[in-house]
Amino acid sequence: MSTNTTASAAALIDQRIAELGDWRGETLARMRSLIHEADPEVVEEWKWMGTPVWSHAGILCTGESYKAVVKLTFAKGAALDDPDRLFNASLDGNTRRAIDLHEGQRIDPDAFKALIRAAIALNTSRPKGKRKAV
């Protein structure tokens, strides 16, 4: 599992978007833009032999592209409130949740950004009962 520097990861994500060259590239670019709007401090990474990853105090989500879907998998999605029911994949797992976007499908940008912010809040909160060692 290797991680490139932020600058090279951003360039690799740019390259992936350009290589896709269709609705999947447009969708991935749009979701990436919303992630940056929700969190200007987000860190872009490139992991697992070619997966765009967005992190803030831990992984927020990954962005994978397949033939028929762009999948945004939230690392701790099962622990997030999803009042707008954006999660529509990987619903049976104990940890992750995903959003599968198909060609022509739109997502509520405000609801998605709220989900990103909730993931940040979860990553930056300390578990109750645990204290820092002095």
Residue pairs with C-beta under 8 A, 6 or more apart in sequence:
1 47
1 48
2 47
3 9
3 45
3 46
3 47
4 12
4 45
4 46
6 43
6 44
6 45
8 46
9 44
9 45
9 46
9 52
9 53
10 44
12 46
12 50
12 52
13 28
13 32
13 44
13 46
13 52
13 63
16 25
16 28
16 50
16 52
16 65
17 25
17 28
17 29
17 32
18 25
19 25
20 28
20 65
23 103
23 104
24 65
24 70
24 103
25 65
27 70
27 101
28 52
28 63
28 65
28 70
31 63
31 70
31 72
31 101
31 107
31 112
32 52
32 54
32 63
34 109
34 112
34 113
34 116
35 42
35 54
35 60
35 61
35 116
36 42
37 109
37 113
38 112
38 113
38 114
38 116
38 117
38 120
39 54
39 56
39 60
39 116
39 117
39 120
41 56
42 54
42 55
42 56
42 60
43 54
43 55
43 56
44 52
44 53
44 54
44 55
45 52
45 53
45 54
45 55
46 52
46 53
47 53
47 62
51 62
51 63
51 64
52 62
52 63
52 64
53 59
53 61
53 62
53 63
54 60
54 61
54 62
54 63
56 119
56 120
56 123
56 124
57 120
57 123
57 124
58 75
58 76
58 123
59 75
59 123
60 74
60 75
60 116
60 119
60 120
60 123
61 72
61 73
61 74
61 75
61 77
61 116
61 119
62 71
62 72
62 73
62 75
63 70
63 71
63 72
64 70
64 71
64 73
65 71
68 102
68 103
69 100
69 101
69 102
70 100
70 101
71 89
71 98
71 99
71 100
71 101
72 98
72 99
72 101
73 90
73 96
73 97
73 98
74 80
74 87
74 96
74 97
74 98
74 99
74 115
74 119
75 95
75 96
75 119
76 95
76 96
76 119
76 122
76 123
77 87
77 90
77 95
77 96
77 97
77 98
77 119
78 93
78 94
78 95
78 96
78 97
79 95
79 122
80 97
80 115
80 118
80 119
80 122
81 118
82 97
82 115
83 111
84 108
84 111
84 114
84 115
86 99
86 107
86 108
86 111
86 112
86 115
87 97
87 98
87 99
88 98
88 99
88 100
89 97
89 98
89 99
89 100
90 96
90 97
90 98
91 97
99 107
99 112
101 107
